[in-house]
């Protein structure tokens, strides 16, 4: 049950990132566009120097997450008050 809760929490956090990024507003909630975009990103990462691309994405996320009040993903407390 704990693993299921942790997975659900993780998926909710990912959904929050989709919302924060502005992607949801951009695509109007069309799940096909979102899924296609995610597939495109995975294909792009696999065809390029994945480490370099993932590092660039991480740095971009680091620059933007503090703007939304998130200093560290581990700092987001779960409902029971413990860190995920």
C-alpha positions as a Markdown table, in Angstrom:
| # | Residue | x | y | z |
|---|---|---|---|---|
| 1 | Unk | 0.0 | 0.0 | 0.0 |
| 2 | Unk | 2.9 | 2.4 | 0.8 |
| 3 | Unk | 4.4 | 1.8 | -2.7 |
| 4 | Unk | 1.0 | 2.6 | -4.3 |
| 5 | Unk | 0.7 | 5.8 | -2.2 |
| 6 | Unk | 4.3 | 6.9 | -3.2 |
| 7 | Unk | 3.6 | 6.2 | -6.9 |
| 8 | Unk | 0.3 | 8.2 | -6.7 |
| 9 | Unk | 2.1 | 11.0 | -5.0 |
| 10 | Unk | 4.8 | 11.0 | -7.7 |
| 11 | Unk | 2.3 | 11.1 | -10.5 |
| 12 | Unk | 0.4 | 14.0 | -8.8 |
| 13 | Unk | 3.7 | 15.9 | -8.6 |
| 14 | Unk | 4.4 | 15.3 | -12.2 |
| 15 | Unk | 0.9 | 16.6 | -13.1 |
| 16 | Unk | 1.7 | 19.7 | -11.1 |
| 17 | Unk | 4.8 | 20.2 | -13.1 |
| 18 | Unk | 2.8 | 20.0 | -16.4 |
| 19 | Unk | 0.5 | 22.7 | -15.0 |
| 20 | Unk | 3.3 | 24.9 | -13.8 |
| 21 | Unk | 5.2 | 24.7 | -17.1 |
| 22 | Unk | 2.2 | 26.2 | -18.9 |
| 23 | Unk | 1.9 | 23.1 | -21.2 |
| 24 | Unk | -1.6 | 22.3 | -20.1 |
| 25 | Unk | -2.8 | 25.8 | -21.1 |
| 26 | Unk | -0.9 | 25.7 | -24.3 |
| 27 | Unk | -2.5 | 22.4 | -25.5 |
| 28 | Unk | -5.9 | 23.1 | -24.1 |
| 29 | Unk | -5.9 | 19.8 | -22.1 |
| 30 | Unk | -5.7 | 17.7 | -25.3 |
| 31 | Unk | -4.1 | 14.5 | -23.9 |
| 32 | Unk | -3.0 | 13.3 | -27.4 |
| 33 | Unk | -0.9 | 16.4 | -27.8 |
| 34 | Unk | 0.7 | 16.0 | -24.4 |
| 35 | Unk | 1.4 | 12.3 | -25.0 |
| 36 | Unk | 2.9 | 13.0 | -28.4 |
| 37 | Unk | 5.1 | 15.7 | -26.9 |
| 38 | Unk | 6.4 | 13.3 | -24.3 |
| 39 | Unk | 7.1 | 10.7 | -26.9 |
| 40 | Unk | 8.9 | 13.3 | -29.0 |
| 41 | Unk | 11.1 | 14.3 | -26.0 |
| 42 | Unk | 12.0 | 10.7 | -25.3 |
| 43 | Unk | 12.9 | 10.1 | -29.0 |
| 44 | Unk | 14.9 | 13.3 | -29.0 |
| 45 | Unk | 16.8 | 12.3 | -25.9 |
| 46 | Unk | 17.5 | 8.8 | -27.3 |
| 47 | Unk | 18.8 | 10.1 | -30.7 |
| 48 | Unk | 21.0 | 12.9 | -29.2 |
| 49 | Unk | 23.7 | 12.8 | -26.6 |
| 50 | Unk | 21.2 | 11.9 | -23.8 |
| 51 | Unk | 23.5 | 13.0 | -20.9 |
| 52 | Unk | 24.0 | 16.5 | -22.4 |
| 53 | Unk | 20.3 | 16.9 | -23.3 |
| 54 | Unk | 19.1 | 15.7 | -19.9 |
| 55 | Unk | 21.6 | 18.0 | -18.1 |
| 56 | Unk | 20.4 | 20.9 | -20.2 |
| 57 | Unk | 16.8 | 20.1 | -19.2 |
| 58 | Unk | 17.8 | 19.7 | -15.6 |
| 59 | Unk | 19.5 | 23.1 | -15.6 |
| 60 | Unk | 16.4 | 24.7 | -17.2 |
| 61 | Unk | 14.2 | 23.2 | -14.5 |
| 62 | Unk | 16.6 | 24.4 | -11.8 |
| 63 | Unk | 16.3 | 27.9 | -13.1 |
| 64 | Unk | 12.5 | 27.9 | -13.3 |
| 65 | Unk | 11.3 | 25.8 | -10.3 |
| 66 | Unk | 12.4 | 28.4 | -7.7 |
| 67 | Unk | 10.1 | 30.9 | -9.5 |
| 68 | Unk | 7.2 | 28.6 | -8.5 |
| 69 | Unk | 8.2 | 28.3 | -4.8 |
| 70 | Unk | 9.8 | 24.9 | -5.2 |
| 71 | Unk | 13.4 | 25.0 | -4.0 |
| 72 | Unk | 13.9 | 21.2 | -4.1 |
| 73 | Unk | 11.6 | 18.4 | -5.1 |
| 74 | Unk | 12.5 | 16.7 | -1.8 |
| 75 | Unk | 11.3 | 19.7 | 0.2 |
| 76 | Unk | 7.7 | 19.1 | -0.9 |
| 77 | Unk | 6.0 | 17.5 | 2.1 |
| 78 | Unk | 3.6 | 14.7 | 1.7 |
| 79 | Unk | 0.2 | 14.7 | 3.4 |
| 80 | Unk | 1.6 | 13.0 | 6.5 |
| 81 | Unk | 4.3 | 15.7 | 6.8 |
| 82 | Unk | 7.2 | 13.6 | 5.7 |
| 83 | Unk | 9.2 | 14.2 | 2.7 |
| 84 | Unk | 8.6 | 12.0 | -0.3 |
